[in-house]
Amino acid sequence: MNRLLLLTLLTCLCSGACFAEDKPDAWQEKKDKHFKPLSDEQLSKIKNAVPEQLAAPPKQARRVLVFYRCEGFVHGSIPYANEAVKQMGQETGAFEADFADTYDVFTSENLKQYDCILLNNTTGMHFKTPAQQNAFLDFISGGKGLVGFHAASDNFGRHPECRAIVGGEFGGHPWTAGGTWAFKLDDPDHVLNKAFDGKGFWHQDEIYQYKSDSYEGPQVLRILVSLDMSKEEVSKQIKDGPREVPVSWIRTAGDGRVFYTNLGHRNETFSNPMALKHMLDGIQYAMGDLAADATPTAKAEPTNAALAPAK
């Protein structure tokens, strides 16, 4: 063999330069592509939308783990939601927030320091080990909280037990992000609907329907907000499909508490005072600071829904 060629091969073997490079971090590439720094104006809008007062004082110092990794579709609103959660905690004193996007946070030991896990638009989550899934499930059933924003329901196709705790799985979005949709309050007097002042409303966002075989339904969920299907602008989006499309709900899971809202596809949702109060109240419920009736809708006293006004 040519002496120069042999020397080159030996150099490559020693340095590793001739081996294929490690595969790039796909999630890091997604973040670099989709997440951009927020401008001063955007930061100010979020800060101005944070509620001035808490619905309930914290019973103790609280800590929230915000998880925002996506294996599927990546929502550009994730940084806006992260900032909104951070500012809600800082401005109100309700909690401190830590932010994570690697699965190694899901250990029983690490989760001991938290009162709530918040899934910020996560898609296709896939725990790397059974121990990670068990830590997640045990955390909630053991008396802690889970909060989900928007795509948290487009999330656990590989983990049916986790999907059931959230309450349903994404099954399409006929109500697209470009539309402004009507929403009704299924339970106008519920404490977690105080943000809406007892009135239905219109809001621009993308809204999901849920796979029928995954949706836990009113026998399990206390439904708070739904699409107002009495409005033609909403109902005409589907010819054949569910006539009740829930948007926000709560439930219990073992000794734990779950709050989910489908609001949060659009960046602007996280500078909407009404949306942020609804979310903050939901976080306080999940942490155990805000008492709320989680009796499933089918088992609760009937209520008169508050429809959205005419557009």
C-alpha positions in Angstrom: 0.0 0.0 0.0 1.2 3.5 -0.8 2.9 4.9 2.3 1.1 8.2 2.1 -2.3 6.5 1.8 -1.5 4.3 4.8 -0.5 7.3 6.8 -3.7 9.1 5.9 -5.9 6.1 6.9 -4.1 5.8 10.2 -4.7 9.5 10.9 -8.4 9.2 10.1 -8.8 6.2 12.4 -7.1 8.0 15.3 -9.0 11.2 14.8 -12.4 9.7 13.9 -12.6 12.0 10.9 -13.3 9.3 8.4 -16.3 8.0 10.3 -19.8 9.4 9.4 -20.7 12.3 11.6 -23.3 11.7 14.3 -26.8 12.4 13.0 -27.8 16.0 13.8 -30.2 16.6 16.6 -33.5 16.8 14.7 -35.3 18.6 17.5 -32.6 21.2 17.7 -33.0 21.8 14.0 -36.7 22.2 14.4 -36.3 24.7 17.2 -33.8 26.7 15.1 -36.2 26.7 12.2 -39.5 27.5 14.0 -38.5 29.5 17.2 -37.5 33.1 16.8 -36.7 35.6 19.6 -39.7 37.6 20.7 -39.5 41.4 20.0 -39.8 43.9 22.8 -43.3 44.7 21.6 -44.3 41.1 21.7 -42.9 40.7 25.2 -44.7 43.8 26.3 -48.0 42.6 24.9 -47.7 39.3 26.8 -46.8 41.1 30.1 -49.8 43.5 29.7 -52.1 40.5 29.3 -51.1 38.8 32.5 -53.9 38.9 35.1 -53.2 41.5 37.9 -54.7 39.3 40.6 -54.8 35.6 41.4 -58.0 33.7 41.7 -56.6 32.1 44.9 -53.4 32.6 47.0 -50.8 29.9 46.7 -51.0 27.5 49.7 -47.2 27.1 49.5 -44.4 27.9 47.1 -45.2 26.2 43.8 -43.1 25.0 40.9 -44.2 24.1 37.4 -42.3 22.0 34.8 -43.1 23.3 31.3 -42.3 20.6 28.7 -42.3 21.7 25.1 -40.6 19.1 22.9 -42.3 18.1 19.6 -41.8 14.9 17.7 -44.5 15.9 15.2 -45.8 19.3 14.1 -44.0 22.2 15.7 -46.2 25.2 16.7 -44.5 28.6 16.4 -46.5 29.8 19.3 -44.5 27.7 21.8 -42.0 30.5 22.7 -45.0 32.8 23.2 -46.6 30.3 25.6 -43.4 29.7 27.4 -43.0 33.5 27.9 -46.6 33.8 29.0 -46.2 31.1 31.6 -43.0 32.6 32.9 -44.5 36.0 33.2 -47.7 34.7 34.8 -45.6 33.1 37.5 -43.3 36.1 38.0 -45.9 38.8 37.9 -48.4 37.1 40.2 -46.2 35.0 42.4 -48.3 32.0 41.7 -45.4 29.7 40.9 -41.9 29.4 39.5 -41.4 27.8 36.1 -38.7 25.5 34.7 -38.6 24.8 31.0 -37.4 21.5 29.5 -37.4 19.7 26.2 -35.5 16.5 27.0 -37.1 13.3 28.3 -34.6 12.9 31.1 -36.7 15.2 33.3 -39.2 12.5 33.7 -37.9 10.6 36.7 -39.6 10.1 40.0 -36.8 11.9 41.8 -36.7 14.9 39.6 -40.5 15.3 39.5 -40.7 15.5 43.3 -39.8 19.2 43.2 -42.8 20.1 41.0 -46.5 20.6 41.7 -47.6 20.5 38.0 -46.4 19.4 34.6 -47.5 21.7 31.7 -47.4 20.3 28.2 -47.0 23.3 25.9 -48.1 22.3 22.5 -46.2 19.0 22.6 -46.8 16.7 19.7 -46.1 13.0 19.4 -44.4 12.6 22.8 -42.6 9.3 23.1 -41.0 8.4 26.4 -37.7 6.6 26.0 -38.2 4.1 28.8 -41.2 2.6 30.7 -39.8 4.2 33.8 -40.2 7.7 32.3 -43.9 7.0 31.5 -44.5 5.5 34.9 -42.9 8.6 36.6 -45.3 10.8 34.5 -48.4 8.8 35.4 -47.5 8.3 39.0 -46.8 12.1 39.4 -50.4 12.9 38.4 -52.2 10.0 40.0 -50.3 10.6 43.2 -51.9 14.0 43.7 -50.1 16.5 41.5 -51.3 18.4 38.4 -51.2 18.2 34.6 -52.0 21.2 32.3 -52.2 20.9 28.5 -52.2 23.7 25.9 -53.6 23.1 22.4 -51.5 20.3 20.8 -51.1 18.5 24.2 -53.9 16.4 22.8 -52.0 15.7 19.6 -49.5 13.9 21.7 -49.8 10.4 23.1 -50.6 8.0 20.3 -47.9 5.6 21.6 -49.0 6.0 25.2 -52.8 5.3 25.5 -52.8 5.6 29.3 -51.3 9.1 29.1 -53.7 10.0 26.3 -56.6 9.0 28.4 -55.4 11.3 31.3 -55.3 14.3 28.9 -58.9 13.4 27.7 -58.7 12.9 24.0 -56.5 12.8 20.9 -56.5 15.2 17.9 -58.8 14.1 15.1 -58.5 17.1 12.7 -59.1 20.8 12.8 -61.9 21.9 10.5 -61.8 25.2 12.5 -58.6 26.6 11.1 -56.2 29.1 12.5 -57.4 31.8 10.0 -60.9 31.7 11.3 -62.6 33.5 14.1 -64.9 31.1 15.9 -67.8 31.3 18.4 -67.4 29.7 21.8 -70.0 28.9 24.4 -69.6 28.4 28.1 -71.0 25.0 29.0 -70.8 26.0 32.7 -71.0 29.8 32.9 -70.7 30.0 36.7 -67.8 27.6 37.0 -64.8 29.1 38.8 -62.5 28.3 35.8 -64.7 30.3 33.5 -64.5 33.5 35.4 -62.2 34.8 32.7 -65.2 35.1 30.3 -67.5 37.0 32.7 -70.4 34.6 32.1 -70.6 35.2 28.4 -69.8 33.3 25.3 -67.3 34.9 23.0 -65.5 34.9 19.6 -61.8 34.2 19.2 -59.4 33.5 16.4 -57.5 30.3 16.9 -57.3 26.7 15.5 -59.7 24.3 17.2 -59.5 20.5 17.2 -62.1 17.8 17.1 -61.1 14.5 18.7 -60.9 10.9 17.6 -64.1 9.3 18.8 -62.3 6.2 20.2 -60.0 8.4 22.3 -62.3 11.1 23.6 -63.1 10.5 27.3 -66.4 12.5 27.0 -68.7 14.0 29.6 -68.8 10.9 31.7 -65.2 11.6 32.7 -64.6 15.3 31.9 -66.1 18.5 33.3 -66.5 20.4 30.1 -66.1 24.1 30.5 -66.0 25.7 27.0 -67.1 24.3 23.7 -67.5 25.6 20.2 -70.9 27.3 19.7 -72.4 25.1 17.0 -75.6 27.3 16.9 -73.6 29.8 14.8 -73.5 28.9 11.1 -70.0 30.1 10.7 -68.9 27.3 13.1 -71.3 24.5 12.2 -70.9 24.8 8.4 -67.2 23.7 8.8 -68.3 20.1 9.1 -71.1 18.2 7.3 -70.8 15.0 9.3 -69.2 15.1 12.6 -69.7 15.8 16.3 -72.2 18.4 17.2 -70.5 19.1 20.5 -66.9 20.1 20.2 -65.3 20.7 23.6 -62.4 23.2 23.9 -61.6 23.4 27.6 -62.1 20.8 30.4 -60.9 19.6 33.7 -60.9 16.1 35.3 -59.4 14.2 38.1 -57.0 11.3 37.6 -56.4 9.3 40.7 -55.6 11.9 43.3 -54.4 14.4 40.7 -56.0 17.2 38.7 -56.0 17.9 35.0 -56.8 21.1 33.1 -56.7 21.1 29.3 -57.6 23.9 26.8 -57.4 23.7 23.0 -56.7 27.4 22.8 -53.1 28.3 21.9 -52.3 27.6 18.2 -51.9 31.2 17.4 -49.2 33.5 18.9 -51.7 36.1 19.6 -53.6 33.9 22.0 -50.8 34.4 24.5 -51.3 38.1 24.6 -55.0 37.8 25.1 -56.0 38.7 28.7 -59.1 36.5 28.7 -57.1 33.5 27.5 -54.3 34.0 30.0 -56.6 34.3 32.9 -58.4 31.1 31.8 -55.0 29.4 31.6 -53.7 30.8 34.9 -56.8 29.7 36.7 -56.4 26.2 35.2 -52.8 26.1 36.3 -53.8 27.1 39.8 -56.5 24.4 39.8 -54.0 21.7 38.7 -51.5 22.7 41.4 -54.2 22.4 44.0 -54.5 26.1 44.9 -57.8 26.9 43.3 -60.7 24.7 44.4 -63.0 23.8 41.4 -65.8 21.3 40.9 -64.5 18.5 38.7 -67.7 16.4 38.8 -68.1 15.0 35.2 -70.6 17.0 33.2 -72.9 14.0 32.7 -73.1 13.6 36.5 -73.3 17.3 37.5 -76.4 19.4 37.9 -77.5 20.7 34.5 -76.5 24.2 33.5 -77.7 26.7 30.9 -74.9 27.3 28.4 -73.9 30.9 27.7 -73.9 31.2 23.9 -71.7 33.6 21.9 -73.3 36.9 20.8 -74.2 37.4 17.2 -71.1 38.3 15.2 
